[in-house]
Amino acid sequence: MIEAQTAQTPDRRLAPRPLPAHLTSAAGLWLSSSAALPLWKFVSPLWSEPGRRLRALAQEIEAFGVEQVGAALDAEIAHRTRAYIDGLEAYRRHPYRRGAAEVPVRWQEGTTRLLDYSVTEAGPAVLIIPSLVNRYYVLDLLPERSFLRHLAGHRLRPMVVDWGEPGPTENGLGLGGHIRRLERAFAAAMRLAGRPLAVIGYCMGGLLALALALRRHQQVSSLVLLATPWDFHAGRETQARLLGVLGDWLSPSDFAALPVEFVQGLFFVLDPFLGQRKFVRFAGLDQTGEAARSFVALEDWINDGVPLPIAVARECLRSWYGDNAPGRGLWEAAGTRVCPQQLHRPALVVIPARDKIVPPASAAALAAVLPASEALRPALGHIGMMSAVQAPEMLWTPIAEWLTARFDTATPRPRRRLDSSRARS
């Protein structure tokens, strides 16, 4: 039976999540600035770029006088505090609400659904797999800024996995259980398409997509991996090992699923002052303009997270981050070792140059071991791949053209680099 996909708007009173952490970090930043001012005379003469800047700042303070600088600092802190609160309130009052998208549901198992974004059912089919920790609709953020609709506009048939919010059955599944469910979604998409599928995976969804492609090797025409981590110790080994310890601490007897605030807190620590910066900037926007509407749409998605089943959380933290099993070639899922070297299908690995969530070196490690891969390095961020104004030209169109050129192609192509400058042309 075909039914329509609907959308829900998150409670903005909780945003940005985790709200206490965002408020505390902003207050800590401002209070520490005031507390540090009297210590300007004790700046250590470090022979480094930060040391040079501190010495230059100390000289400016001395030239203007500490009392005058202190008064200006207090005024600036008061201004930023007001702007931050104004930005939060403007976000909560903004009239934008995500509407219900009339998208057919082609298959469902538990809370997992297969949504069909096709304009014509005759187009080559693409299965898109998002992460388990965020809702899929960042791929369909706004009517005029939708990766899924962009693919459909290029005569492809995009079908996206909507994981939904996990229920009791999903909370009992590990990564292997989710991959097996993906196989059933893939089979449903194959029945609809009647031909091999391309597969796209985004971030954590890229790892699931790779495992799926290896299990359905003969039925996959090509693979696109968007900001997919592989070497989890690349650039952040200490932090990754700490997350592995956290995975040891989690117990299924304490949690059925990792709460949204906990998951969001892991992203928060990557940039504790991001919330302060972006809401201060939002306060200065024309609240009736497109920039404000885009901000609200994206912020609603960010704050509309879902809990992560505890078995998945433990495996990700312990195996991926703690042990770096994928990067070491030791990751096993659904009873099979995931060996990208065995995937002899064309693969496009997208490594966003401004990614602060997945270090580019982590994603590049996967491109290096896929036998028939190309790399695309757009000047975008992790989320900007789906939300930036430049994303359609820089990324979405090159992906659509790459997919179209490789449908029904089973012969691996020579390795070459797809330069990001081509995506801009």
Long-range contacts (C-beta under 8 A, 24 or more apart in sequence): 2-104, 2-105, 2-106, 3-104, 3-105, 4-100, 4-101, 4-102, 4-103, 4-104, 4-105, 5-100, 5-101, 5-102, 5-103, 5-104, 5-105, 5-113, 5-115, 5-162, 6-100, 6-101, 7-98, 7-99, 7-100, 7-101, 7-137, 8-98, 8-304, 9-97, 9-98, 9-300, 9-304, 10-300, 10-303, 10-304, 12-91, 12-92, 12-300, 12-303, 13-92, 14-303, 15-88, 15-91, 15-92, 15-299, 15-300, 15-303, 16-275, 16-279, 16-299, 16-302, 16-303, 17-260, 17-261, 17-264, 17-302, 17-303, 17-305, 18-261, 18-264, 18-265, 18-268, 21-265, 21-268, 21-272, 22-268, 22-275, 22-276, 25-268, 25-272, 25-273, 25-275, 25-276, 26-81, 26-84, 26-273, 26-275, 26-276, 29-273, 29-276, 30-77, 30-80, 30-81, 33-73, 33-77, 34-70, 34-73, 34-74, 34-77, 37-61, 37-66, 37-69, 37-70, 37-73, 38-66, 40-66, 80-276, 80-280, 83-279, 83-280, 83-283, 83-284, 84-276, 84-279, 84-280, 84-283, 86-283, 87-278, 87-279, 87-280, 87-281, 87-282, 87-283, 88-279, 90-282, 90-283, 90-287, 90-292, 91-279, 91-282, 91-295, 91-296, 91-299, 94-287, 94-292, 94-293, 94-296, 96-293, 96-296, 96-297, 96-300, 98-137, 98-297, 98-300, 101-137, 101-140, 106-159, 106-188, 106-189, 106-192, 107-184, 107-185, 107-188, 107-189, 109-181, 109-184, 109-185, 110-164, 110-167, 110-169, 110-170, 110-181, 111-163, 111-164, 111-165, 111-166, 111-167, 111-169, 111-170, 112-161, 112-162, 112-163, 112-164, 112-170, 112-181, 112-185, 113-161, 113-162, 113-164, 114-159, 114-160, 114-161, 114-162, 114-185, 114-188, 114-189, 115-159, 115-160, 115-161, 115-162, 116-157, 116-159, 116-192, 117-148, 117-149, 117-151, 117-152, 117-157, 117-158, 117-159, 117-160, 118-152, 118-156, 118-157, 118-158, 118-159, 119-152, 119-153, 119-155, 120-155, 120-157, 121-157, 121-192, 122-157, 123-152, 123-155, 123-156, 123-157, 124-155, 124-156, 124-157, 124-193, 124-195, 124-198, 124-221, 124-403, 124-404, 124-407, 124-408, 125-156, 125-157, 125-158, 125-159, 125-189, 125-192, 125-193, 125-195, 125-197, 125-198, 126-151, 126-156, 126-157, 126-158, 126-159, 126-197, 126-198, 126-199, 126-200, 126-403, 127-159, 127-160, 127-161, 127-185, 127-186, 127-189, 127-197, 127-198, 127-199, 127-200, 128-158, 128-159, 128-160, 128-161, 128-199, 128-200, 128-201, 128-202, 128-205, 129-160, 129-161, 129-182, 129-199, 129-200, 129-201, 129-202, 129-205, 129-206, 129-208, 129-209, 129-212, 130-160, 130-161, 130-163, 130-202, 130-203, 130-205, 131-202, 131-203, 131-204, 131-205, 132-163, 132-178, 132-204, 132-205, 132-208, 132-306, 132-308, 132-309, 132-312, 133-204, 133-263, 133-305, 133-306, 133-308, 134-301, 134-302, 134-304, 134-305, 134-306, 135-162, 135-163, 135-301, 135-304, 135-305, 135-306, 136-160, 136-161, 136-162, 136-163, 137-301, 138-298, 138-301, 138-383, 138-386, 138-387, 139-202, 139-386, 141-294, 141-297, 141-298, 141-301, 141-386, 141-387, 142-293, 142-294, 142-297, 145-294, 145-387, 145-389, 145-391, 145-392, 147-386, 147-391, 147-396, 150-392, 150-396, 150-397, 150-400, 151-396, 151-399, 151-400, 151-403, 154-397, 154-400, 154-401, 154-404, 155-404, 156-400, 156-403, 156-404, 157-193, 159-189, 159-192, 161-185, 161-205, 163-306, 164-306, 165-306, 165-307, 166-257, 166-306, 166-307, 166-308, 166-309, 168-256, 170-309, 171-256, 171-257, 171-307, 171-309, 171-310, 171-311, 172-309, 172-311, 173-309, 173-311, 173-312, 174-309, 174-311, 174-312, 174-315, 175-208, 175-311, 175-312, 175-315, 175-316, 175-333, 175-334, 176-333, 176-334, 176-335, 177-311, 177-334, 178-208, 178-312, 179-208, 179-211, 179-212, 179-215, 179-333, 179-334, 180-334, 182-208, 182-212, 183-212, 183-215, 183-216, 186-212, 186-216, 186-219, 190-219, 195-408, 196-220, 196-221, 196-407, 196-408, 197-221, 198-222, 198-223, 198-224, 198-403, 198-406, 198-407, 199-223, 199-224, 200-224, 200-225, 200-226, 200-399, 201-225, 201-226, 201-228, 202-226, 202-227, 202-228, 202-386, 203-227, 203-228, 203-229, 203-357, 203-358, 203-382, 204-229, 204-316, 207-320, 207-326, 207-338, 210-338, 210-340, 210-343, 210-366, 211-333, 211-334, 211-336, 211-338, 213-343, 213-345, 214-336, 214-338, 214-339, 214-340, 214-342, 214-343, 215-334, 215-336, 217-342, 217-343, 217-344, 217-345, 220-345, 221-345, 221-346, 221-406, 221-407, 221-408, 221-409, 221-410, 222-345, 222-346, 222-347, 222-348, 222-402, 222-403, 222-406, 222-407, 222-409, 223-343, 223-345, 223-346, 223-347, 223-348, 224-347, 224-348, 224-350, 224-399, 224-402, 224-403, 225-347, 225-348, 225-349, 225-350, 225-363, 225-366, 226-350, 226-385, 227-350, 227-351, 227-352, 227-355, 227-357, 227-358, 227-363, 227-382, 227-385, 228-349, 228-358, 228-363, 228-366, 229-320, 229-326, 229-358, 229-359, 229-362, 229-363, 229-366, 230-326, 230-327, 230-340, 230-362, 230-363, 230-365, 230-366, 230-369, 231-324, 231-326, 231-327, 231-361, 231-362, 231-365, 231-366, 232-320, 232-321, 232-324, 232-326, 232-327, 232-362, 233-324, 233-327, 234-327, 234-359, 234-361, 234-362, 234-364, 234-365, 235-359, 235-361, 235-362, 236-359, 240-321, 240-322, 240-324, 241-321, 241-322, 243-317, 243-321, 243-322, 244-317, 244-318, 244-321, 244-322, 244-323, 245-322, 246-317, 247-313, 247-314, 247-315, 247-316, 247-317, 247-318, 247-321, 247-322, 248-318, 248-322, 250-310, 250-313, 250-314, 250-317, 251-310, 252-310, 252-311, 252-314, 255-310, 256-307, 256-309, 256-310, 257-307, 257-308, 257-309, 257-310, 257-313, 258-307, 258-308, 258-309, 258-310, 258-313, 259-307, 260-305, 260-306, 260-307, 263-305, 263-307, 263-308, 264-303, 264-305, 267-357, 270-356, 270-357, 271-356, 294-387, 294-389, 298-383, 298-387, 302-383, 327-362, 327-365, 340-366, 340-369, 340-370, 341-369, 341-370, 341-371, 343-370, 343-371, 343-372, 344-371, 344-372, 344-412, 345-372, 345-410, 345-412, 346-372, 346-373, 346-374, 346-406, 346-409, 346-412, 346-413, 347-372, 347-373, 347-374, 348-373, 348-374, 348-375, 348-376, 348-399, 348-402, 348-418, 349-373, 349-374, 349-375, 349-376, 350-375, 350-376, 350-377, 350-378, 350-385, 350-395, 350-399, 351-375, 351-376, 351-377, 352-377, 352-378, 352-379, 352-380, 352-381, 352-382, 352-384, 352-385, 353-377, 353-378, 353-379, 353-380, 353-420, 354-379, 354-380, 354-381, 354-382, 354-384, 355-381, 355-382, 356-381, 356-382, 357-382, 357-383, 358-382, 371-412, 371-415, 372-412, 372-413, 372-414, 372-415, 373-415, 374-402, 374-413, 374-415, 374-416, 374-417, 374-418, 375-417, 375-418, 376-418, 376-419, 376-420, 376-423, 377-419, 377-420, 378-420, 378-423, 379-420, 393-423, 393-424, 394-420, 394-423, 394-424, 395-423, 397-423, 398-422, 398-423
